[in-house]
Each structure stands twice: as C-alpha cells, then as structure tokens.
C-alpha cells in the first residue's frame, strides 16, 4: 500500500503533544522510510524534514525561488 500511494516517509506524533503553534521541538517518532522527503524544483533538490515549512503549491514555490534569485 505504501509504494502504491507514493508514501516515502512516515512519522508518528501522539495527539495532544503540541504545546505551542510552533513545529520546533515536537516529539516525533520515525516509523518507516526516509527521515526526510525530497522535492525537486527548478533544478534544485530540497531535503525537507518533518519540522520544516515547505510551500506545497509547486507553482508558488517556483515563483518564490525565481523571486529570490532576482533579489
């Protein structure tokens, strides 16, 4: 089932562990697969950890990268 769905990384967090809106310091348990996922955008490869913010809207993420490049 995991391969068919494309899931490459699985973490567990017990409900009620969040004490602040921040993702930092959340107690996560790595269950299976890779510890980070990878996303390729505009020829760059990003390793994304469970606590990281990453724009999931690909066209918006690419627009951000192009803006940063011009800056």
Biopython code that builds the backbone (N, CA, C, O; Angstrom):
import numpy as np
from Bio.PDB.StructureBuilder import StructureBuilder

atoms = [
    (1, "UNK", "N", (0.800, -1.212, 0.000)),
    (1, "UNK", "CA", (0.000, 0.000, 0.000)),
    (1, "UNK", "C", (0.841, 1.274, 0.000)),
    (1, "UNK", "O", (0.482, 2.242, -0.671)),
    (2, "UNK", "N", (1.961, 1.296, 0.743)),
    (2, "UNK", "CA", (2.787, 2.499, 0.804)),
    (2, "UNK", "C", (3.376, 2.862, -0.540)),
    (2, "UNK", "O", (3.351, 4.027, -0.936)),
    (3, "UNK", "N", (3.911, 1.867, -1.255)),
    (3, "UNK", "CA", (4.514, 2.137, -2.554)),
    (3, "UNK", "C", (3.476, 2.643, -3.543)),
    (3, "UNK", "O", (3.741, 3.569, -4.309)),
    (4, "UNK", "N", (2.301, 2.036, -3.527)),
    (4, "UNK", "CA", (1.247, 2.441, -4.460)),
    (4, "UNK", "C", (0.800, 3.879, -4.201)),
    (4, "UNK", "O", (0.423, 4.583, -5.137)),
    (5, "UNK", "N", (0.836, 4.321, -2.952)),
    (5, "UNK", "CA", (0.391, 5.674, -2.617)),
    (5, "UNK", "C", (1.492, 6.707, -2.777)),
    (5, "UNK", "O", (1.215, 7.906, -2.775)),
    (6, "UNK", "N", (2.744, 6.263, -2.916)),
    (6, "UNK", "CA", (3.854, 7.198, -3.045)),
    (6, "UNK", "C", (4.413, 7.671, -1.713)),
    (6, "UNK", "O", (5.261, 8.563, -1.687)),
    (7, "UNK", "N", (3.957, 7.094, -0.610)),
    (7, "UNK", "CA", (4.465, 7.476, 0.712)),
    (7, "UNK", "C", (5.906, 6.996, 0.834)),
    (7, "UNK", "O", (6.198, 5.821, 0.610)),
    (8, "UNK", "N", (6.812, 7.920, 1.195)),
    (8, "UNK", "CA", (8.227, 7.566, 1.333)),
    (8, "UNK", "C", (8.738, 7.765, 2.753)),
    (8, "UNK", "O", (9.855, 7.358, 3.073)),
    (9, "UNK", "N", (7.931, 8.386, 3.605)),
    (9, "UNK", "CA", (8.368, 8.690, 4.963)),
    (9, "UNK", "C", (7.146, 8.693, 5.883)),
    (9, "UNK", "O", (6.092, 9.228, 5.538)),
    (10, "UNK", "N", (7.309, 8.084, 7.060)),
    (10, "UNK", "CA", (6.180, 8.023, 7.991)),
    (10, "UNK", "C", (6.665, 8.328, 9.406)),
    (10, "UNK", "O", (7.603, 7.707, 9.905)),
    (11, "UNK", "N", (6.005, 9.299, 10.042)),
    (11, "UNK", "CA", (6.293, 9.681, 11.416)),
    (11, "UNK", "C", (5.020, 9.568, 12.240)),
    (11, "UNK", "O", (3.912, 9.638, 11.710)),
    (12, "UNK", "N", (5.197, 9.392, 13.551)),
    (12, "UNK", "CA", (4.078, 9.314, 14.479)),
    (12, "UNK", "C", (4.239, 10.402, 15.526)),
    (12, "UNK", "O", (5.334, 10.621, 16.044)),
    (13, "UNK", "N", (3.127, 11.090, 15.838)),
    (13, "UNK", "CA", (3.092, 12.048, 16.930)),
    (13, "UNK", "C", (1.805, 11.818, 17.697)),
    (13, "UNK", "O", (0.717, 11.847, 17.122)),
    (14, "UNK", "N", (1.927, 11.591, 18.984)),
    (14, "UNK", "CA", (0.756, 11.360, 19.816)),
    (14, "UNK", "C", (-0.067, 12.638, 19.914)),
    (14, "UNK", "O", (0.483, 13.712, 20.158)),
    (15, "UNK", "N", (-1.362, 12.531, 19.728)),
    (15, "UNK", "CA", (-2.270, 13.674, 19.817)),
    (15, "UNK", "C", (-2.136, 14.336, 21.183)),
    (15, "UNK", "O", (-2.026, 13.657, 22.203)),
    (16, "UNK", "N", (-2.146, 15.658, 21.195)),
    (16, "UNK", "CA", (-2.067, 16.399, 22.453)),
    (16, "UNK", "C", (-0.651, 16.774, 22.845)),
    (16, "UNK", "O", (-0.456, 17.371, 23.904)),
    (17, "UNK", "N", (0.351, 16.446, 22.028)),
    (17, "UNK", "CA", (1.743, 16.759, 22.344)),
    (17, "UNK", "C", (2.098, 18.216, 22.054)),
    (17, "UNK", "O", (3.065, 18.738, 22.609)),
    (18, "UNK", "N", (1.340, 18.865, 21.203)),
    (18, "UNK", "CA", (1.641, 20.249, 20.815)),
    (18, "UNK", "C", (1.277, 21.185, 21.957)),
    (18, "UNK", "O", (0.144, 21.193, 22.437)),
    (19, "UNK", "N", (2.267, 21.983, 22.387)),
    (19, "UNK", "CA", (2.037, 22.937, 23.461)),
    (19, "UNK", "C", (2.035, 24.376, 22.938)),
    (19, "UNK", "O", (1.545, 25.280, 23.615)),
    (20, "UNK", "N", (2.582, 24.589, 21.735)),
    (20, "UNK", "CA", (2.600, 25.901, 21.096)),
    (20, "UNK", "C", (2.319, 25.699, 19.612)),
    (20, "UNK", "O", (2.376, 24.571, 19.122)),
    (21, "UNK", "N", (2.014, 26.781, 18.887)),
    (21, "UNK", "CA", (1.792, 26.644, 17.440)),
    (21, "UNK", "C", (3.059, 26.247, 16.678)),
    (21, "UNK", "O", (2.973, 25.790, 15.538)),
    (22, "UNK", "N", (4.225, 26.417, 17.290)),
    (22, "UNK", "CA", (5.497, 26.121, 16.637)),
    (22, "UNK", "C", (5.657, 24.625, 16.396)),
    (22, "UNK", "O", (5.224, 23.806, 17.207)),
    (23, "UNK", "N", (6.280, 24.280, 15.279)),
    (23, "UNK", "CA", (6.591, 22.882, 14.969)),
    (23, "UNK", "C", (7.864, 22.428, 15.685)),
    (23, "UNK", "O", (8.072, 21.236, 15.911)),
    (24, "UNK", "N", (8.710, 23.395, 16.037)),
    (24, "UNK", "CA", (10.009, 23.075, 16.626)),
    (24, "UNK", "C", (9.842, 22.331, 17.948)),
    (24, "UNK", "O", (9.051, 22.730, 18.803)),
    (25, "UNK", "N", (10.577, 21.274, 18.098)),
    (25, "UNK", "CA", (10.576, 20.535, 19.350)),
    (25, "UNK", "C", (9.444, 19.539, 19.523)),
    (25, "UNK", "O", (9.337, 18.913, 20.578)),
    (26, "UNK", "N", (8.595, 19.376, 18.516)),
    (26, "UNK", "CA", (7.527, 18.382, 18.640)),
    (26, "UNK", "C", (8.143, 16.982, 18.741)),
    (26, "UNK", "O", (9.052, 16.647, 17.981)),
    (27, "UNK", "N", (7.649, 16.169, 19.677)),
    (27, "UNK", "CA", (8.201, 14.821, 19.811)),
    (27, "UNK", "C", (7.653, 13.895, 18.717)),
    (27, "UNK", "O", (6.519, 13.421, 18.798)),
    (28, "UNK", "N", (8.466, 13.653, 17.711)),
    (28, "UNK", "CA", (8.070, 12.798, 16.595)),
    (28, "UNK", "C", (8.833, 11.487, 16.667)),
    (28, "UNK", "O", (10.001, 11.457, 17.054)),
    (29, "UNK", "N", (8.172, 10.416, 16.294)),
    (29, "UNK", "CA", (8.810, 9.109, 16.233)),
    (29, "UNK", "C", (8.872, 8.669, 14.781)),
    (29, "UNK", "O", (7.839, 8.542, 14.123)),
    (30, "UNK", "N", (10.075, 8.437, 14.283)),
    (30, "UNK", "CA", (10.243, 7.965, 12.909)),
    (30, "UNK", "C", (9.818, 6.501, 12.861)),
    (30, "UNK", "O", (10.383, 5.668, 13.571)),
    (31, "UNK", "N", (8.830, 6.182, 12.032)),
    (31, "UNK", "CA", (8.275, 4.835, 11.966)),
    (31, "UNK", "C", (8.848, 4.042, 10.797)),
    (31, "UNK", "O", (9.225, 2.881, 10.956)),
    (32, "UNK", "N", (8.915, 4.668, 9.624)),
    (32, "UNK", "CA", (9.363, 3.934, 8.435)),
    (32, "UNK", "C", (9.810, 4.888, 7.347)),
    (32, "UNK", "O", (9.452, 6.066, 7.336)),
    (33, "UNK", "N", (10.606, 4.349, 6.429)),
    (33, "UNK", "CA", (11.010, 5.107, 5.254)),
    (33, "UNK", "C", (12.128, 6.083, 5.516)),
    (33, "UNK", "O", (12.861, 5.964, 6.498)),
    (34, "UNK", "N", (12.254, 7.056, 4.621)),
    (34, "UNK", "CA", (13.309, 8.066, 4.708)),
    (34, "UNK", "C", (13.017, 9.035, 5.854)),
    (34, "UNK", "O", (11.859, 9.264, 6.203)),
    (35, "UNK", "N", (14.062, 9.595, 6.428)),
    (35, "UNK", "CA", (13.886, 10.577, 7.506)),
    (35, "UNK", "C", (13.480, 11.942, 6.950)),
    (35, "UNK", "O", (12.879, 12.743, 7.666)),
    (36, "UNK", "N", (13.798, 12.214, 5.695)),
    (36, "UNK", "CA", (13.404, 13.455, 5.024)),
    (36, "UNK", "C", (12.811, 13.098, 3.670)),
    (36, "UNK", "O", (13.142, 12.063, 3.092)),
    (37, "UNK", "N", (11.944, 13.950, 3.172)),
    (37, "UNK", "CA", (11.459, 13.784, 1.805)),
    (37, "UNK", "C", (12.252, 14.727, 0.906)),
    (37, "UNK", "O", (12.859, 15.682, 1.389)),
    (38, "UNK", "N", (12.249, 14.464, -0.379)),
    (38, "UNK", "CA", (12.949, 15.317, -1.332)),
    (38, "UNK", "C", (11.963, 15.890, -2.330)),
    (38, "UNK", "O", (11.019, 15.227, -2.762)),
    (39, "UNK", "N", (12.210, 17.138, -2.681)),
    (39, "UNK", "CA", (11.399, 17.816, -3.684)),
    (39, "UNK", "C", (12.348, 18.503, -4.654)),
    (39, "UNK", "O", (13.262, 19.211, -4.230)),
    (40, "UNK", "N", (12.141, 18.300, -5.955)),
    (40, "UNK", "CA", (12.964, 18.937, -6.980)),
    (40, "UNK", "C", (12.192, 20.092, -7.596)),
    (40, "UNK", "O", (11.074, 19.922, -8.083)),
    (41, "UNK", "N", (12.811, 21.277, -7.568)),
    (41, "UNK", "CA", (12.209, 22.471, -8.152)),
    (41, "UNK", "C", (13.275, 23.246, -8.911)),
    (41, "UNK", "O", (14.331, 23.552, -8.359)),
    (42, "UNK", "N", (13.012, 23.560, -10.148)),
    (42, "UNK", "CA", (13.886, 24.397, -10.972)),
    (42, "UNK", "C", (15.342, 23.931, -10.936)),
    (42, "UNK", "O", (16.260, 24.749, -10.874)),
    (43, "UNK", "N", (15.547, 22.616, -10.975)),
    (43, "UNK", "CA", (16.888, 22.065, -10.991)),
    (43, "UNK", "C", (17.562, 21.976, -9.628)),
    (43, "UNK", "O", (18.723, 21.577, -9.546)),
    (44, "UNK", "N", (16.867, 22.336, -8.567)),
    (44, "UNK", "CA", (17.396, 22.239, -7.211)),
    (44, "UNK", "C", (16.679, 21.122, -6.470)),
    (44, "UNK", "O", (15.486, 20.903, -6.679)),
    (45, "UNK", "N", (17.397, 20.414, -5.606)),
    (45, "UNK", "CA", (16.801, 19.360, -4.786)),
    (45, "UNK", "C", (16.773, 19.822, -3.337)),
    (45, "UNK", "O", (17.802, 20.209, -2.783)),
    (46, "UNK", "N", (15.596, 19.780, -2.723)),
    (46, "UNK", "CA", (15.414, 20.182, -1.333)),
    (46, "UNK", "C", (15.146, 18.952, -0.487)),
    (46, "UNK", "O", (14.313, 18.117, -0.840)),
    (47, "UNK", "N", (15.853, 18.839, 0.632)),
    (47, "UNK", "CA", (15.581, 17.794, 1.630)),
    (47, "UNK", "C", (14.708, 18.443, 2.697)),
    (47, "UNK", "O", (15.105, 19.437, 3.305)),
    (48, "UNK", "N", (13.526, 17.887, 2.926)),
    (48, "UNK", "CA", (12.540, 18.508, 3.796)),
    (48, "UNK", "C", (12.290, 17.605, 5.005)),
    (48, "UNK", "O", (11.861, 16.459, 4.867)),
    (49, "UNK", "N", (12.567, 18.144, 6.183)),
    (49, "UNK", "CA", (12.376, 17.389, 7.422)),
    (49, "UNK", "C", (10.947, 17.587, 7.930)),
    (49, "UNK", "O", (10.252, 18.485, 7.455)),
    (50, "UNK", "N", (10.496, 16.775, 8.877)),
    (50, "UNK", "CA", (9.131, 16.896, 9.379)),
    (50, "UNK", "C", (8.826, 18.241, 10.045)),
    (50, "UNK", "O", (7.670, 18.665, 10.065)),
    (51, "UNK", "N", (9.837, 18.915, 10.588)),
    (51, "UNK", "CA", (9.609, 20.193, 11.262)),
    (51, "UNK", "C", (9.732, 21.391, 10.324)),
    (51, "UNK", "O", (9.483, 22.525, 10.732)),
    (52, "UNK", "N", (10.113, 21.150, 9.076)),
    (52, "UNK", "CA", (10.355, 22.248, 8.137)),
    (52, "UNK", "C", (9.058, 22.754, 7.518)),
    (52, "UNK", "O", (8.090, 22.008, 7.369)),
    (53, "UNK", "N", (9.059, 24.041, 7.160)),
    (53, "UNK", "CA", (7.978, 24.576, 6.336)),
    (53, "UNK", "C", (8.434, 24.474, 4.889)),
    (53, "UNK", "O", (9.565, 24.837, 4.566)),
    (54, "UNK", "N", (7.570, 23.988, 4.026)),
    (54, "UNK", "CA", (7.865, 23.964, 2.604)),
    (54, "UNK", "C", (6.564, 24.231, 1.866)),
    (54, "UNK", "O", (5.533, 23.628, 2.165)),
    (55, "UNK", "N", (6.620, 25.137, 0.904)),
    (55, "UNK", "CA", (5.439, 25.505, 0.121)),
    (55, "UNK", "C", (5.001, 24.297, -0.709)),
    (55, "UNK", "O", (5.732, 23.849, -1.593)),
    (56, "UNK", "N", (3.812, 23.772, -0.426)),
    (56, "UNK", "CA", (3.338, 22.583, -1.134)),
    (56, "UNK", "C", (2.706, 22.915, -2.485)),
    (56, "UNK", "O", (2.458, 22.019, -3.292)),
    (57, "UNK", "N", (2.449, 24.188, -2.730)),
    (57, "UNK", "CA", (1.929, 24.636, -4.017)),
    (57, "UNK", "C", (3.146, 24.833, -4.935)),
    (57, "UNK", "O", (3.835, 25.848, -4.840)),
    (58, "UNK", "N", (3.406, 23.872, -5.811)),
    (58, "UNK", "CA", (4.620, 23.878, -6.626)),
    (58, "UNK", "C", (4.788, 25.155, -7.454)),
    (58, "UNK", "O", (5.876, 25.731, -7.439)),
    (59, "UNK", "N", (3.765, 25.625, -8.174)),
    (59, "UNK", "CA", (3.961, 26.875, -8.932)),
    (59, "UNK", "C", (4.316, 28.061, -8.024)),
    (59, "UNK", "O", (5.126, 28.905, -8.405)),
    (60, "UNK", "N", (3.726, 28.130, -6.843)),
    (60, "UNK", "CA", (4.047, 29.217, -5.915)),
    (60, "UNK", "C", (5.479, 29.076, -5.391)),
    (60, "UNK", "O", (6.191, 30.072, -5.261)),
    (61, "UNK", "N", (5.902, 27.850, -5.092)),
    (61, "UNK", "CA", (7.279, 27.623, -4.624)),
    (61, "UNK", "C", (8.281, 28.017, -5.709)),
    (61, "UNK", "O", (9.310, 28.622, -5.409)),
    (62, "UNK", "N", (7.991, 27.678, -6.959)),
    (62, "UNK", "CA", (8.885, 28.046, -8.059)),
    (62, "UNK", "C", (8.924, 29.559, -8.239)),
    (62, "UNK", "O", (9.989, 30.121, -8.496)),
    (63, "UNK", "N", (7.779, 30.228, -8.110)),
    (63, "UNK", "CA", (7.745, 31.695, -8.202)),
    (63, "UNK", "C", (8.580, 32.312, -7.081)),
    (63, "UNK", "O", (9.295, 33.288, -7.308)),
    (64, "UNK", "N", (8.496, 31.753, -5.878)),
    (64, "UNK", "CA", (9.315, 32.243, -4.759)),
    (64, "UNK", "C", (10.796, 32.095, -5.073)),
    (64, "UNK", "O", (11.574, 33.022, -4.846)),
    (65, "UNK", "N", (11.196, 30.931, -5.597)),
    (65, "UNK", "CA", (12.605, 30.702, -5.915)),
    (65, "UNK", "C", (13.102, 31.679, -6.979)),
    (65, "UNK", "O", (14.217, 32.192, -6.882)),
    (66, "UNK", "N", (12.278, 31.936, -7.990)),
    (66, "UNK", "CA", (12.662, 32.883, -9.030)),
    (66, "UNK", "C", (12.787, 34.293, -8.455)),
    (66, "UNK", "O", (13.679, 35.047, -8.846)),
    (67, "UNK", "N", (11.903, 34.648, -7.533)),
    (67, "UNK", "CA", (11.971, 35.957, -6.883)),
    (67, "UNK", "C", (13.257, 36.073, -6.065)),
    (67, "UNK", "O", (13.932, 37.101, -6.115)),
    (68, "UNK", "N", (13.600, 35.018, -5.307)),
    (68, "UNK", "CA", (14.826, 35.042, -4.507)),
    (68, "UNK", "C", (16.056, 35.159, -5.400)),
    (68, "UNK", "O", (17.025, 35.836, -5.056)),
    (69, "UNK", "N", (16.004, 34.487, -6.557)),
    (69, "UNK", "CA", (17.132, 34.535, -7.486)),
    (69, "UNK", "C", (17.374, 35.958, -7.987)),
    (69, "UNK", "O", (18.518, 36.391, -8.127)),
    (70, "UNK", "N", (16.278, 36.681, -8.255)),
    (70, "UNK", "CA", (16.398, 38.065, -8.737)),
    (70, "UNK", "C", (16.842, 39.009, -7.628)),
    (70, "UNK", "O", (17.498, 40.016, -7.895)),
    (71, "UNK", "N", (16.498, 38.702, -6.417)),
    (71, "UNK", "CA", (16.804, 39.564, -5.275)),
    (71, "UNK", "C", (18.262, 39.591, -5.049)),
    (71, "UNK", "O", (18.732, 40.262, -4.130)),
]
sb = StructureBuilder()
sb.init_structure("model")
sb.init_model(0)
sb.init_chain("A")
sb.init_seg("    ")
for serial, (resi, resn, name, xyz) in enumerate(atoms, 1):
    if name == "N":
        sb.init_residue(resn, " ", resi, " ")
    sb.init_atom(name, np.array(xyz, "f"), 0.0, 1.0, " ", f" {name:<3s}", serial, name[0])
structure = sb.get_structure()
